[in-house]
Amino acid sequence: MTMFDKDLKVGIGDMKFARNEGRVVTYALGSCIGVTFYDPMIRLGALLHVMLPNKGAGGDQNPFKYADAGIRETLRKLTVFGMMKSRTVVKIAGGAKMFEISGKADFGNIGQRNIMVVKQVLREEGLRIAAEDTGGVCARTMFLDVGTGSVMIRAVGKPERYL
């Protein structure tokens, strides 16, 4: 059995984590953001796929759908399994501008708002982003190799890129 038989798939508004081996993957990161968290000391890794910047008062009960609630809930869960923020390597991808909306341009660029909130929440939590592949206009697939901590990005018409 190769490590690729163990791909854990992360859907939109979802988070999965693994320890020691295997890959965690999320597909179709358009305006959404993929955030990987990796503690190399204990080889614990997670991938979060957030769809919107802020949960707000009447938001969906699923915290992983939102950048603010999703990052904090992921950190809470990983800390239970021994992750330490001081050792954690964070990488982000996504936040593309997928649609052109006439009129109020900022409103249409949910990808840009997602990037801003993800960065803000990570900063508030005392985490530094080690690498990123954000913005642009193309959807991405993001892979986290839990054995090594390496993150690979795939986008249509572009070479694979390691963060």
trRosetta pair geometry for C-beta under 8 A, 3 or more apart (Angstrom, degrees):
i j d omega theta_ij theta_ji phi_ij phi_ji
1 5 4.8 -94 -165 50 89 149
1 6 7.4 77 157 -40 114 98
2 5 5.5 117 60 -9 65 95
3 6 5.8 -64 -166 37 49 110
3 21 5.9 -121 -118 176 106 98
3 22 5.7 -167 -162 -102 85 33
3 23 6.2 94 146 -23 101 93
3 145 7.4 44 145 -141 148 94
3 147 6.7 -77 -119 -10 149 135
4 7 6.2 5 -165 -41 53 102
4 23 6.7 7 -108 13 52 130
6 18 7.9 120 148 -146 115 159
6 21 6.9 54 75 123 159 91
6 22 3.6 -92 117 -118 125 104
6 23 6.8 126 89 24 80 67
7 22 7.1 179 -82 -176 26 90
7 23 5.0 -21 -108 75 72 100
7 24 7.5 138 -162 -107 60 20
7 25 5.2 -12 -165 9 111 122
8 16 4.5 -158 142 139 127 148
8 18 5.8 174 -6 -45 145 126
8 22 6.4 63 -16 146 98 129
8 23 7.1 -167 23 96 71 48
8 24 4.7 -24 65 -111 105 72
8 25 7.1 152 73 21 51 68
8 47 8.0 158 91 35 106 116
9 16 7.5 91 78 -4 25 156
9 25 5.9 -30 -108 72 59 89
9 26 7.3 117 -167 -95 58 48
9 27 7.6 -12 -152 -6 101 102
10 14 4.9 -177 -170 96 74 108
10 15 6.6 14 -139 -119 122 20
10 16 4.8 -139 -83 10 94 106
10 24 6.2 45 -29 175 116 96
10 25 6.8 -173 17 88 87 36
10 26 4.1 -47 72 -80 104 99
10 34 7.8 117 87 -127 138 102
10 47 5.0 -137 -18 99 158 109
10 48 7.5 -140 -173 -118 149 15
10 49 5.0 152 134 -14 113 120
11 14 4.2 77 59 -4 73 145
11 26 7.6 -165 -65 -131 7 93
11 49 6.7 -150 105 63 29 145
12 28 7.7 -48 -65 88 105 111
12 32 6.3 -115 -131 -94 93 160
12 49 5.6 -105 -119 127 35 124
12 51 5.5 61 178 -73 100 117
12 65 7.7 44 144 -120 77 76
13 49 6.7 -56 -13 96 20 89
13 50 7.2 59 -100 -129 51 37
13 51 5.1 -28 -63 -10 89 121
13 60 7.7 -17 -155 97 146 150
13 62 5.4 61 163 122 118 136
13 64 5.2 113 175 101 55 87
13 65 3.4 3 -130 -93 114 75
13 70 7.8 -127 -146 -91 56 133
14 26 7.8 171 69 -109 102 117
14 48 7.8 -166 99 -146 41 50
14 49 5.5 13 52 46 72 108
14 64 5.4 69 -107 125 13 146
15 46 6.0 18 -179 179 101 113
15 47 6.9 -177 -145 90 61 45
15 48 4.4 -10 -103 -105 104 75
15 49 7.2 -169 -75 18 55 66
15 64 4.7 -142 -15 -123 99 132
15 70 6.7 161 -49 -166 125 97
15 73 7.5 172 19 100 155 104
15 74 5.2 -143 -149 -95 157 104
15 77 7.7 142 113 44 137 151
16 24 5.3 -175 89 -139 106 117
16 46 6.9 -179 94 -147 37 72
16 47 6.1 -2 56 53 79 87
17 24 7.2 -23 -112 -81 28 154
17 37 7.9 -31 -109 67 113 105
17 44 6.7 19 176 179 117 84
17 45 6.4 -179 -150 97 76 41
17 46 3.6 -32 -94 -93 99 91
17 47 7.6 167 -85 15 56 56
17 74 7.8 141 -56 -154 122 89
17 77 7.0 172 4 119 146 121
17 78 6.4 -176 -116 -90 162 92
17 81 7.4 177 122 29 144 161
18 21 7.5 -79 145 75 122 37
18 22 5.0 -77 154 71 161 123
18 24 5.9 -178 9 -55 114 108
18 44 7.8 -175 94 -148 35 52
18 45 6.2 -13 60 63 74 85
18 46 7.9 151 14 -86 55 52
18 146 4.6 -83 90 -76 106 165
19 42 7.0 -43 -142 142 110 89
19 43 5.9 98 -168 104 66 82
19 44 5.0 -18 -104 -101 89 71
19 45 7.6 157 -92 20 40 66
19 81 7.2 -141 -66 170 128 134
19 146 6.7 -152 -129 171 8 132
20 43 5.0 81 -89 109 39 132
20 146 6.6 30 67 127 27 112
20 147 6.7 13 156 -97 43 70
21 43 7.9 17 -43 155 48 134
21 146 5.9 107 170 83 5 105
21 147 4.7 28 -112 -70 62 104
22 146 5.3 11 65 31 70 125
22 147 7.4 127 22 -32 36 91
23 143 5.4 -15 -173 -167 123 100
23 144 6.5 153 -159 76 66 48
23 145 5.5 -32 -101 -99 87 56
23 146 6.8 -162 -94 -2 29 85
24 36 7.7 149 78 -119 120 100
24 45 6.4 -161 10 115 129 107
24 46 7.0 -35 69 -152 176 27
24 47 4.2 178 125 4 124 123
24 143 7.4 148 77 -158 46 50
24 144 4.6 -8 56 56 95 105
24 146 6.5 79 -12 -50 97 105
25 47 7.3 69 -56 63 7 171
25 141 6.8 7 -172 176 102 98
25 142 6.9 167 -150 87 56 51
25 143 4.8 -12 -101 -104 90 74
25 144 7.5 -163 -72 22 46 66
26 29 6.3 72 113 -55 108 102
26 34 5.1 177 61 -107 134 123
26 47 5.7 -164 -20 145 112 129
26 49 4.5 174 -145 -76 154 126
26 141 7.1 -173 93 -153 48 59
26 142 5.3 1 54 54 90 95
27 141 5.0 -11 -117 -113 60 97
28 32 7.7 54 117 36 72 129
28 139 5.3 -23 -144 -175 51 135
28 141 7.3 23 -24 -83 37 75
29 32 5.1 -112 -142 80 66 93
29 33 6.9 64 -159 -119 116 16
29 34 5.0 -73 -91 -22 146 105
29 49 7.0 -128 -93 -137 94 97
29 93 5.9 83 103 113 162 92
29 94 3.6 -97 166 -95 117 110
29 96 7.5 116 125 1 74 105
29 139 6.1 147 69 -165 46 71
29 140 4.5 -31 62 64 108 85
29 141 7.1 163 9 -86 95 25
29 142 6.0 35 -16 -14 143 111
30 94 7.1 36 71 -155 17 95
30 96 5.3 -87 -175 58 52 111
30 98 4.3 26 173 -71 120 140
30 111 7.2 -101 135 -82 65 117
30 139 4.6 -36 -83 -99 71 94
31 94 7.2 61 148 166 14 99
31 95 6.4 26 -159 -138 47 30
31 96 5.9 -98 -77 65 48 62
31 97 7.2 55 -95 -106 95 26
31 98 5.1 -96 -39 1 96 114
31 109 7.9 -177 -129 -172 119 45
31 110 4.6 56 168 85 144 99
31 111 3.7 -113 -136 -66 75 84
31 114 6.2 133 159 2 78 140
32 49 5.9 24 158 -179 133 82
32 50 6.2 172 -162 86 84 46
32 51 5.1 -34 -107 -104 104 51
32 94 5.2 -64 96 -174 55 149
32 95 7.8 -93 93 -61 20 44
32 111 8.0 -46 1 -107 21 78
32 114 6.8 -154 -140 -155 25 167
33 49 7.7 170 85 -151 43 43
33 50 5.1 -8 58 58 90 98
33 67 6.6 38 47 -96 133 108
33 92 5.9 -11 -174 -166 109 106
33 93 7.2 153 -156 78 62 37
33 94 4.2 -171 -109 71 42 126
33 95 5.3 27 -84 -51 94 89
33 111 8.0 133 -59 -149 86 66
33 114 4.8 -177 -25 150 115 119
33 115 6.6 156 -87 -81 131 54
33 118 5.1 -108 128 -57 168 152
33 134 7.4 3 -119 -116 99 111
34 47 6.1 -13 -168 -169 100 98
34 48 7.1 151 -157 78 48 51
34 49 5.6 -15 -100 -100 73 71
34 92 6.8 157 83 -154 56 53
34 93 4.9 -8 55 59 104 89
34 94 5.3 124 5 -23 75 122
34 140 7.4 -113 11 94 127 112
34 142 4.0 179 100 33 166 158
35 47 7.3 154 77 -155 46 49
35 48 4.5 -13 57 58 97 103
35 50 6.9 25 -3 -2 112 110
35 70 7.9 135 34 119 132 114
35 71 6.5 -19 90 -99 169 93
35 74 7.5 162 92 53 120 168
35 90 6.6 -13 -172 -163 93 99
35 91 7.6 161 -155 81 47 44
35 92 5.2 -13 -103 -102 70 85
35 118 6.3 -165 -75 -155 125 124
35 122 7.8 -164 -143 -73 134 122
36 45 6.6 -8 -171 -169 97 101
36 46 7.0 164 -152 85 52 50
36 47 5.2 -19 -99 -99 77 75
36 48 7.9 -174 -77 20 30 71
36 89 7.9 -8 111 106 97 81
36 90 6.8 161 83 -150 58 47
36 91 4.8 -1 51 54 107 91
36 92 7.6 -161 19 -74 70 39
36 142 7.1 -150 -44 158 112 125
36 144 4.6 159 -128 -88 132 131
36 151 5.3 -167 25 -95 161 131
37 45 6.7 164 86 -151 57 52
37 46 4.7 2 51 52 102 97
37 47 8.0 -163 20 -72 70 33
37 48 7.5 42 -9 -8 104 106
37 74 6.3 155 -2 144 145 123
37 75 7.4 -173 -116 -86 162 67
37 78 6.0 -90 114 -64 143 169
37 83 7.1 34 146 -157 120 155
37 88 5.5 -16 -167 -168 88 121
37 89 7.7 142 -161 73 39 48
37 90 5.8 -9 -102 -99 63 80
38 44 7.3 166 -149 86 47 50
38 45 4.4 0 -105 -106 83 93
38 46 7.8 -165 -69 25 53 57
38 88 6.6 139 68 -155 37 66
38 89 4.7 -26 66 59 97 96
38 90 7.8 177 21 -75 72 36
38 91 7.9 10 6 5 113 100
38 144 6.9 -167 -68 -165 117 122
38 146 7.7 -167 -122 -128 103 55
38 149 4.2 127 159 -132 153 96
39 42 5.2 9 109 43 116 91
39 43 7.4 -81 88 -21 71 10
39 44 4.7 8 47 53 107 95
39 45 7.6 -156 25 -70 61 54
39 78 7.4 152 -16 172 123 120
39 82 7.4 -164 97 109 160 81
39 83 4.4 -163 -35 -129 144 81
39 84 6.4 108 -131 35 130 63
39 87 5.0 64 -144 102 84 111
39 88 5.2 -41 -79 -91 78 72
39 89 7.8 168 -82 13 29 75
40 43 6.7 20 -154 -77 36 55
40 87 6.6 -128 38 167 77 106
40 89 6.7 47 -30 -5 102 120
40 149 5.5 -35 -89 -50 92 149
41 84 7.5 5 40 31 139 111
41 87 5.2 -33 -4 -177 118 159
42 81 7.8 174 122 136 144 88
42 82 5.2 116 -72 108 176 125
42 83 7.0 -127 52 -85 129 55
43 146 6.3 87 170 159 88 79
43 147 6.6 7 -157 -129 128 32
43 149 7.7 -117 -126 -52 67 90
44 78 6.3 140 137 -154 127 98
44 81 5.7 159 -139 117 149 121
44 82 6.6 151 -25 72 154 93
44 83 5.3 -121 87 -74 137 97
44 146 7.7 -14 -146 -158 17 104
45 144 5.2 -169 159 146 135 129
45 145 8.0 78 32 94 174 29
45 146 4.2 -150 35 -115 126 80
45 149 6.6 -176 -85 -107 127 62
46 74 5.6 168 124 -166 150 112
46 77 7.7 114 -98 88 156 115
46 78 5.8 -107 -15 -76 140 123
46 144 7.8 14 89 82 14 166
47 142 6.7 168 -149 108 129 113
47 144 5.0 -171 -63 5 113 132
48 64 6.2 -141 -151 -149 93 94
48 70 5.3 138 -176 155 131 114
48 71 6.8 163 91 -87 169 54
48 74 5.0 -72 -68 -69 134 152
49 64 7.3 44 60 160 63 106
50 64 6.9 -132 -91 170 69 56
50 65 6.7 88 -145 160 64 22
50 66 6.1 3 -152 148 109 10
50 67 4.6 104 156 -76 161 61
50 70 4.8 -172 -90 49 109 159
50 71 7.6 -27 -55 -42 143 81
50 114 6.6 166 104 -154 108 113
50 118 6.9 169 53 -85 145 109
51 65 5.1 -33 33 -167 112 73
51 66 7.4 -46 55 -73 75 41
51 114 8.0 -104 149 -106 18 133
52 65 6.2 16 27 145 99 86
52 66 5.3 -36 78 -106 88 72
52 67 7.2 -123 102 -7 42 84
52 110 7.2 -57 -118 -169 65 121
52 114 7.1 -120 -152 -92 18 99
53 66 6.9 4 108 -157 21 81
53 67 5.0 -27 -143 23 43 124
53 68 7.0 49 157 -21 59 95
53 110 7.6 -145 -23 -165 98 78
53 113 4.9 -80 -46 140 140 99
53 114 5.4 -138 -73 -94 80 50
53 116 7.3 -3 -122 69 132 88
53 117 3.8 127 -154 -2 99 157
53 118 7.9 -107 -124 -33 74 68
54 59 7.7 -136 129 -70 61 142
54 66 6.0 17 172 -163 11 122
54 67 7.0 -36 -63 50 43 92
54 68 5.2 31 -120 1 63 131
54 117 6.3 -135 -53 -133 79 153
55 59 3.9 -129 -178 33 68 165
55 60 7.7 -111 -144 49 83 66
55 63 6.8 -27 -91 -130 138 66
55 65 7.8 106 -103 76 81 92
55 66 4.2 -175 -67 57 74 172
55 68 5.8 -110 -3 68 92 109
55 69 4.3 54 -47 -22 137 129
56 59 4.8 126 60 -44 78 103
59 65 7.6 -176 174 79 114 122
59 66 6.3 -3 -171 -46 154 145
59 69 7.5 -178 98 -6 153 149
60 65 5.3 20 70 39 134 156
60 66 7.8 166 52 -30 97 106
62 65 4.7 81 97 -18 104 109
63 66 6.5 -76 -169 44 48 97
63 69 3.7 -123 -155 142 90 113
63 70 5.5 164 138 -78 76 52
63 72 7.6 -88 174 67 134 89
63 73 4.3 106 107 -23 144 151
64 69 7.7 -95 -50 105 24 93
64 70 4.4 86 -134 -121 39 104
64 73 6.6 -98 -66 73 71 135
64 74 7.5 91 -108 -56 90 97
65 69 7.8 12 55 69 68 118
65 70 6.8 -170 42 -62 27 120
66 69 4.6 53 75 33 115 101
66 70 5.4 172 74 -17 50 98
67 70 6.0 -58 -123 42 15 110
67 71 6.1 14 174 -19 58 110
67 114 6.0 162 -53 -152 134 70
67 117 4.3 116 84 110 148 114
67 118 4.8 -106 -149 -73 128 70
67 121 5.9 175 144 6 94 144
68 71 6.7 -62 -152 31 17 103
68 72 6.8 4 158 -6 55 113
68 117 6.2 -71 -52 173 85 118
68 121 5.3 -171 -114 -87 57 137
69 72 6.0 -67 -151 44 31 107
69 73 6.0 26 158 -17 70 112
70 73 5.9 -57 -141 39 27 107
70 74 6.2 29 158 -21 64 107
71 74 5.8 -56 -148 35 28 112
71 75 6.4 27 154 -17 63 107
71 118 7.0 145 -59 -138 136 67
71 121 4.7 127 55 126 152 134
71 122 6.5 -112 -159 -69 150 69
71 125 6.7 -138 141 -20 118 151
72 75 5.8 -54 -148 37 31 111
72 76 6.4 36 152 -23 64 105
72 121 7.1 -100 -43 -174 87 122
72 125 7.2 -164 -94 -84 71 129
73 76 5.5 -49 -147 33 34 116
73 77 6.4 32 155 -17 65 104
74 77 5.9 -57 -150 38 30 108
74 78 6.2 22 157 -14 66 111
75 78 5.9 -59 -140 42 29 107
75 79 6.1 35 159 -27 65 107
75 83 7.7 -125 -149 93 57 132
75 85 7.3 23 -150 -85 117 102
75 125 6.2 -144 -71 -157 165 145
76 79 6.0 -56 -150 30 25 113
76 80 7.1 31 151 -23 58 102
77 80 5.9 -53 -163 25 34 115
77 81 7.1 16 148 -4 64 107
78 81 5.7 -64 -156 44 41 105
78 83 3.9 -3 148 18 101 146
78 88 7.8 81 129 -104 146 137
79 82 7.7 154 -171 14 31 7
79 83 5.5 -81 -83 63 40 88
79 84 7.9 82 -122 -89 76 36
79 85 7.9 -9 -90 -41 104 85
83 87 7.6 -142 -167 68 64 102
83 88 6.0 49 180 -78 108 117
84 87 4.8 64 74 16 98 103
84 88 6.8 -163 89 -30 47 90
85 88 5.4 -54 -142 18 34 121
85 125 6.9 -145 -131 152 136 92
85 126 5.7 60 153 90 142 110
85 127 6.1 -108 -160 -77 98 89
88 127 6.3 -43 90 -125 117 112
89 130 4.9 -5 -164 -17 89 150
89 149 6.1 61 58 -174 140 129
90 122 6.1 173 131 -144 165 134
90 127 5.0 68 -13 161 146 122
90 128 6.9 162 42 84 108 40
90 129 5.4 -75 98 -109 102 53
90 130 6.1 144 61 3 50 88
91 129 6.8 101 -112 -164 33 78
91 130 5.6 -53 -73 62 81 94
91 131 4.7 -4 -123 65 104 85
91 132 6.5 -178 -164 -80 65 51
91 151 4.7 -152 81 17 156 165
91 163 4.7 123 -159 118 140 138
92 95 7.9 36 149 -13 112 122
92 115 7.6 131 136 -130 140 74
92 118 5.9 125 -130 138 150 143
92 119 7.8 -109 19 -70 165 75
92 129 5.9 -44 6 -137 108 125
92 132 4.7 -3 65 -117 85 98
92 133 7.8 -164 102 37 55 54
92 134 6.2 9 115 -61 102 118
93 132 6.7 176 -77 -160 52 60
93 133 4.5 7 -118 63 95 91
93 134 6.4 -157 -140 -72 33 66
93 140 5.3 -101 153 101 120 153
93 142 4.9 164 56 -88 137 127
93 151 7.6 -176 -25 157 125 127
93 153 5.3 -179 -125 -103 153 124
93 163 7.1 -134 -61 -45 111 150
94 111 7.0 -138 146 -143 76 98
94 114 7.2 -52 113 112 109 138
94 115 7.9 -167 93 -75 73 86
94 134 6.3 -8 67 -119 39 76
94 140 5.9 -132 -83 45 62 117
94 142 7.5 -64 -43 -35 97 133
95 111 4.0 118 -177 179 51 86
95 112 6.5 101 179 -75 105 29
95 114 5.1 -155 -105 79 89 107
95 115 3.9 61 -137 -56 158 102
95 118 7.8 -114 -67 17 127 136
95 134 4.4 15 50 -162 126 99
95 135 5.7 -20 104 -60 104 42
96 111 5.0 -119 68 -123 24 159
96 134 8.0 -152 -59 -171 55 52
96 135 6.6 78 -104 164 49 20
96 136 5.2 -43 -118 84 93 72
96 137 5.5 115 -173 -132 108 16
96 138 5.9 -140 -119 53 152 28
96 139 6.4 -115 30 -77 152 43
96 140 7.4 149 -32 -10 123 94
97 100 7.7 59 151 -77 108 61
97 108 7.7 58 -156 124 97 92
97 109 5.2 -33 -113 -125 104 91
97 111 5.2 -129 -70 40 48 134
97 112 6.9 15 -76 -32 97 96
97 135 7.4 5 -14 -161 89 62
97 136 7.5 -158 22 104 80 26
97 137 5.6 -41 66 -99 80 74
98 111 6.7 128 -10 -41 83 127
98 137 7.1 138 -95 -158 37 64
98 139 7.3 44 -103 -66 114 88
99 108 6.1 -117 94 -174 92 105
100 108 6.9 46 -166 152 24 151
101 104 7.7 -17 113 70 112 61
101 105 7.2 157 75 -122 82 41
101 107 6.7 -84 93 88 143 90
101 108 3.0 -173 34 -96 119 135
103 107 7.6 -25 102 44 100 126
103 108 7.9 123 66 -33 83 117
104 107 4.3 52 105 3 111 118
104 108 7.3 152 95 -14 66 87
105 108 6.0 -65 -160 36 38 109
105 109 6.6 22 154 -15 72 111
106 109 5.9 -65 -148 38 36 105
106 112 7.5 -93 -146 76 69 134
106 113 7.7 94 174 -58 84 106
109 112 4.2 18 141 15 116 116
109 113 6.7 133 107 -15 74 86
110 113 5.5 -56 -151 41 40 112
110 114 6.1 47 150 -26 70 103
111 114 5.6 -53 -149 33 30 114
111 115 6.6 32 152 -20 64 102
111 134 7.9 165 167 -176 101 89
111 135 7.0 127 136 -113 122 42
112 115 5.7 -50 -151 32 33 113
112 116 6.5 33 152 -19 64 105
112 135 7.3 45 -91 -107 76 85
113 116 5.7 -53 -149 36 33 113
113 117 6.4 25 158 -13 67 108
114 117 6.2 -61 -146 40 28 103
114 118 6.1 30 158 -21 66 109
115 118 6.0 -57 -146 36 26 111
115 119 6.3 22 159 -15 63 110
115 134 5.1 112 -113 175 126 144
115 135 6.8 8 -63 -60 159 77
116 119 6.1 -63 -152 39 25 108
116 120 6.2 24 154 -20 64 111
117 120 5.5 -54 -143 38 33 114
117 121 6.1 30 160 -17 68 106
118 121 6.2 -58 -146 38 26 105
118 122 6.3 24 157 -16 63 110
119 122 5.9 -57 -145 39 28 110
119 123 6.2 31 155 -21 64 108
119 129 6.8 -50 -117 -27 83 139
120 123 5.7 -57 -151 35 28 112
120 124 6.4 29 152 -19 64 106
121 124 5.5 -52 -147 36 33 114
121 125 6.3 26 154 -13 65 109
122 125 5.7 -62 -148 43 30 107
122 127 4.5 -83 -171 75 85 105
122 128 7.6 136 148 -87 113 9
122 129 6.2 67 121 -55 158 91
123 126 7.8 47 178 -68 31 21
123 127 7.5 -96 -71 58 23 62
129 132 5.6 12 161 -47 132 111
130 163 7.6 112 100 148 92 98
131 151 7.1 178 76 58 125 128
131 163 3.7 163 114 179 135 95
132 163 7.0 68 -63 -142 11 133
133 140 6.7 138 109 -115 119 164
133 153 4.9 -47 54 -52 160 172
133 161 6.3 123 -93 96 150 138
133 163 6.1 -117 -20 -80 105 119
138 155 4.7 83 120 -172 130 122
138 156 6.2 -145 -164 46 123 86
138 157 7.5 -125 -124 50 151 105
138 158 7.2 138 91 -9 164 128
139 155 6.9 162 86 -133 44 84
139 156 7.2 40 60 1 85 106
140 153 5.3 -25 -166 -164 125 100
140 154 6.7 139 -163 72 68 46
140 155 4.8 -41 -101 -80 75 93
141 153 7.2 145 74 -159 52 49
141 154 4.3 -13 56 60 103 102
141 155 7.5 -178 17 -72 70 45
142 151 6.7 -11 -169 -171 92 101
142 152 7.6 158 -155 82 45 49
142 153 5.8 -13 -102 -104 70 72
142 154 8.0 -155 -67 24 30 72
143 151 6.8 160 83 -155 56 51
143 152 4.5 -5 56 55 109 94
143 153 7.8 -159 23 -70 75 30
143 154 7.5 47 -10 -8 107 103
144 149 7.6 -27 -168 -151 89 34
144 150 7.8 164 -152 86 47 41
144 151 5.4 -16 -100 -102 69 81
145 148 4.8 8 107 43 120 95
145 149 6.9 -32 79 28 80 15
145 150 4.7 11 38 55 119 85
145 151 7.6 -147 15 -72 76 35
145 152 7.6 55 -23 -7 102 102
146 149 7.7 36 -146 -71 25 45
150 162 5.9 -31 -172 -152 108 115
151 162 6.8 128 77 -159 53 62
151 163 4.4 -28 81 52 112 105
152 160 5.7 -5 -172 -179 110 110
152 161 7.0 146 -158 77 60 42
152 162 5.4 -34 -98 -97 70 68
152 163 7.6 -167 -85 8 21 79
153 160 7.1 155 76 -162 49 59
153 161 4.7 -20 59 65 100 96
153 162 7.7 179 16 -86 76 20
153 163 6.4 68 -19 -32 110 105
154 158 7.9 162 -167 75 43 90
154 160 5.5 -24 -93 -109 78 81
154 161 8.0 175 -75 24 34 73
155 158 4.4 17 75 39 99 124
155 161 7.9 2 9 11 100 114
158 161 7.2 -22 136 -26 115 111
